[in-house]
Every structure is written in structure tokens, then in C-alpha cells.
Amino acid sequence: IKTTIVLAPSLFDAHHTFCFPQPAFAKTLFQYDDDDTDLVKDGRVVLLSNPATFRVNGVTVALTSTDVVADTMTEQIARSGPHKVNRFQRVLQHILSQRNMYPVFPANRRVPLDCGRLKAARFADGGK
């Protein structure tokens, strides 16, 4: 069985960039000179940014370590019309329609948003 480990940083990592979106971990963290092991080059470890999208067996997976659903629900102001829509469903519709992994601005105080890097929070498929 071939197992691949997918690693993405979190805002709670003590040793990584404390802003969102975050770059991937450095490849050098997974290189060992004593026995010439390079887990990234060997394909055993895949390093992703936060947020990120990747494909598994033809399925696109999006991930982020921030609680974008809770943060969006907290900031959302909506009035129910004649067609009641579940709040969770409405938040997911916002995320998908805006093609952004963190569509909340200003950000929750727990999320130090780097506005200069917001382009990295867009869905990788370009809105298709």
C-alpha cells in the first residue's frame, strides 16, 4: 500500500508564518542529509499552502485550517424570505459563489488576514 501524507500549515503552528493565507512548509523540513532521504521528492509527503486545493483520484478537494464556515456565519446578516434557506447551506453557497476560501472581510480577529496575499485564497480552478 502506498500512502501519501498531505501537510498544510495552520495559524496555530508555532514555527510557521502567522498570517492567512499561508505558504506551504519548506521542503528542507523533510530532507535528511544523514541518509539522503527526501520525503517530498520521493512523493511520500505533499506540502500544501493554507488554503489549498488538490486532486485525489479525479476529485478536487479544498482545504483550509481556518473555520471559514463559523466565521462567515458569525458575520452574516440575513433575513428569511418566503423560501427558508438553511444558514449553513447559505454560507456554503457564499463560499462557492465567491470562489474564495475565506470570503469574510474584515476577518475574524483570530485570523490575521494578509490582504496582499488574498489572491492565494481563491479557488484554484479559476471559477470553472
BAPA-56165 format. One record per residue (C-alpha): x, y, z; residue in one letter; residue number from 1. Coordinates in pm, whole numbers, plus 50000, padded with zeros to 5 digits. Example, Ala and Ser with C-alpha at 12.3 -4.5 7.8 and 13.67 -1.06 7.14 Angstrom:
BEGIN
<c1 51230; c2 49550; c3 50780; resn A; resi 1>
<c1 51367; c2 49894; c3 50714; resn S; resi 2>
//
This chain:
BEGIN
<c1 50000; c2 50000; c3 50000; resn I; resi 1>
<c1 50137; c2 50338; c3 49900; resn K; resi 2>
<c1 50048; c2 50613; c3 50143; resn T; resi 3>
<c1 50094; c2 50982; c3 50073; resn T; resi 4>
<c1 50087; c2 51233; c3 50358; resn I; resi 5>
<c1 49936; c2 51573; c3 50276; resn V; resi 6>
<c1 50052; c2 51854; c3 50508; resn L; resi 7>
<c1 49920; c2 52207; c3 50525; resn A; resi 8>
<c1 50008; c2 52469; c3 50786; resn P; resi 9>
<c1 49776; c2 52609; c3 51049; resn S; resi 10>
<c1 49755; c2 52950; c3 51210; resn L; resi 11>
<c1 49825; c2 52772; c3 51539; resn F; resi 12>
<c1 50166; c2 52638; c3 51429; resn D; resi 13>
<c1 50434; c2 52793; c3 51649; resn A; resi 14>
<c1 50704; c2 52759; c3 51383; resn H; resi 15>
<c1 50530; c2 52887; c3 51071; resn H; resi 16>
<c1 50408; c2 53213; c3 50917; resn T; resi 17>
<c1 50130; c2 53364; c3 51127; resn F; resi 18>
<c1 49912; c2 53516; c3 50856; resn C; resi 19>
<c1 49640; c2 53391; c3 50626; resn F; resi 20>
<c1 49682; c2 53273; c3 50352; resn P; resi 21>
<c1 49993; c2 53078; c3 50450; resn Q; resi 22>
<c1 50265; c2 52939; c3 50225; resn P; resi 23>
<c1 50348; c2 52569; c3 50233; resn A; resi 24>
<c1 50609; c2 52431; c3 50471; resn F; resi 25>
<c1 50969; c2 52444; c3 50350; resn A; resi 26>
<c1 51082; c2 52127; c3 50171; resn K; resi 27>
<c1 51401; c2 52128; c3 50376; resn T; resi 28>
<c1 51198; c2 52019; c3 50682; resn L; resi 29>
<c1 51157; c2 51680; c3 50515; resn F; resi 30>
<c1 51510; c2 51627; c3 50384; resn Q; resi 31>
<c1 51760; c2 51425; c3 50586; resn Y; resi 32>
<c1 52124; c2 51451; c3 50487; resn D; resi 33>
<c1 52244; c2 51162; c3 50702; resn D; resi 34>
<c1 52080; c2 50901; c3 50475; resn D; resi 35>
<c1 51990; c2 51113; c3 50167; resn D; resi 36>
<c1 51619; c2 51082; c3 50242; resn T; resi 37>
<c1 51390; c2 51337; c3 50079; resn D; resi 38>
<c1 51028; c2 51259; c3 50162; resn L; resi 39>
<c1 50891; c2 51532; c3 49931; resn V; resi 40>
<c1 51099; c2 51424; c3 49633; resn K; resi 41>
<c1 51006; c2 51060; c3 49699; resn D; resi 42>
<c1 50638; c2 51162; c3 49681; resn G; resi 43>
<c1 50560; c2 51036; c3 50031; resn R; resi 44>
<c1 50486; c2 51387; c3 50160; resn V; resi 45>
<c1 50296; c2 51658; c3 49970; resn V; resi 46>
<c1 50331; c2 52012; c3 50105; resn L; resi 47>
<c1 50036; c2 52244; c3 50050; resn L; resi 48>
<c1 49961; c2 52603; c3 50139; resn S; resi 49>
<c1 49672; c2 52708; c3 50361; resn N; resi 50>
<c1 49425; c2 52724; c3 50188; resn P; resi 51>
<c1 49484; c2 52479; c3 49907; resn A; resi 52>
<c1 49312; c2 52260; c3 49653; resn T; resi 53>
<c1 49438; c2 51925; c3 49528; resn F; resi 54>
<c1 49306; c2 51626; c3 49338; resn R; resi 55>
<c1 49261; c2 51270; c3 49462; resn V; resi 56>
<c1 49155; c2 51013; c3 49203; resn N; resi 57>
<c1 48994; c2 51282; c3 48987; resn G; resi 58>
<c1 48812; c2 51453; c3 49274; resn V; resi 59>
<c1 48908; c2 51810; c3 49366; resn T; resi 60>
<c1 48950; c2 51862; c3 49740; resn V; resi 61>
<c1 48971; c2 52206; c3 49901; resn A; resi 62>
<c1 49120; c2 52250; c3 50246; resn L; resi 63>
<c1 49188; c2 52523; c3 50496; resn T; resi 64>
<c1 49271; c2 52511; c3 50864; resn S; resi 65>
<c1 49056; c2 52816; c3 50939; resn T; resi 66>
<c1 48694; c2 52774; c3 51038; resn D; resi 67>
<c1 48561; c2 52968; c3 50742; resn V; resi 68>
<c1 48205; c2 52841; c3 50788; resn V; resi 69>
<c1 48182; c2 52958; c3 51152; resn A; resi 70>
<c1 48348; c2 53292; c3 51071; resn D; resi 71>
<c1 48112; c2 53353; c3 50779; resn T; resi 72>
<c1 47807; c2 53257; c3 50988; resn M; resi 73>
<c1 47915; c2 53499; c3 51262; resn T; resi 74>
<c1 47941; c2 53790; c3 51018; resn E; resi 75>
<c1 47634; c2 53708; c3 50812; resn Q; resi 76>
<c1 47324; c2 53923; c3 50838; resn I; resi 77>
<c1 47026; c2 53780; c3 50654; resn A; resi 78>
<c1 46653; c2 53798; c3 50670; resn R; resi 79>
<c1 46446; c2 53492; c3 50591; resn S; resi 80>
<c1 46215; c2 53540; c3 50297; resn G; resi 81>
<c1 45930; c2 53318; c3 50185; resn P; resi 82>
<c1 46178; c2 53043; c3 50094; resn H; resi 83>
<c1 46362; c2 52946; c3 50409; resn K; resi 84>
<c1 46723; c2 52853; c3 50343; resn V; resi 85>
<c1 46936; c2 52674; c3 50597; resn N; resi 86>
<c1 47210; c2 52911; c3 50730; resn R; resi 87>
<c1 47480; c2 52650; c3 50677; resn F; resi 88>
<c1 47364; c2 52598; c3 50320; resn Q; resi 89>
<c1 47360; c2 52975; c3 50258; resn R; resi 90>
<c1 47718; c2 53011; c3 50390; resn V; resi 91>
<c1 47839; c2 52731; c3 50163; resn L; resi 92>
<c1 47667; c2 52900; c3 49870; resn Q; resi 93>
<c1 47854; c2 53224; c3 49952; resn H; resi 94>
<c1 48188; c2 53045; c3 49964; resn I; resi 95>
<c1 48127; c2 52864; c3 49635; resn L; resi 96>
<c1 47978; c2 53161; c3 49450; resn S; resi 97>
<c1 48257; c2 53397; c3 49560; resn Q; resi 98>
<c1 48520; c2 53134; c3 49467; resn R; resi 99>
<c1 48715; c2 53223; c3 49780; resn N; resi 100>
<c1 48825; c2 53007; c3 50072; resn M; resi 101>
<c1 48785; c2 53298; c3 50315; resn Y; resi 102>
<c1 48517; c2 53541; c3 50191; resn P; resi 103>
<c1 48496; c2 53731; c3 50521; resn V; resi 104>
<c1 48617; c2 54091; c3 50535; resn F; resi 105>
<c1 48708; c2 54223; c3 50777; resn P; resi 106>
<c1 48837; c2 53891; c3 50901; resn A; resi 107>
<c1 48760; c2 53738; c3 51237; resn N; resi 108>
<c1 49007; c2 53862; c3 51498; resn R; resi 109>
<c1 49153; c2 53508; c3 51524; resn R; resi 110>
<c1 49254; c2 53520; c3 51157; resn V; resi 111>
<c1 49539; c2 53761; c3 51080; resn P; resi 112>
<c1 49448; c2 53829; c3 50718; resn L; resi 113>
<c1 49726; c2 53934; c3 50482; resn D; resi 114>
<c1 49534; c2 54141; c3 50226; resn C; resi 115>
<c1 49834; c2 54142; c3 49993; resn G; resi 116>
<c1 49809; c2 53762; c3 49961; resn R; resi 117>
<c1 49430; c2 53727; c3 49931; resn L; resi 118>
<c1 49465; c2 53607; c3 49574; resn K; resi 119>
<c1 49605; c2 53282; c3 49721; resn A; resi 120>
<c1 49269; c2 53221; c3 49892; resn A; resi 121>
<c1 49083; c2 53197; c3 49560; resn R; resi 122>
<c1 48970; c2 52861; c3 49431; resn F; resi 123>
<c1 49244; c2 52720; c3 49208; resn A; resi 124>
<c1 49011; c2 52628; c3 48922; resn D; resi 125>
<c1 48959; c2 52991; c3 48823; resn G; resi 126>
<c1 48582; c2 52979; c3 48874; resn G; resi 127>
<c1 48503; c2 52696; c3 48636; resn K; resi 128>
//
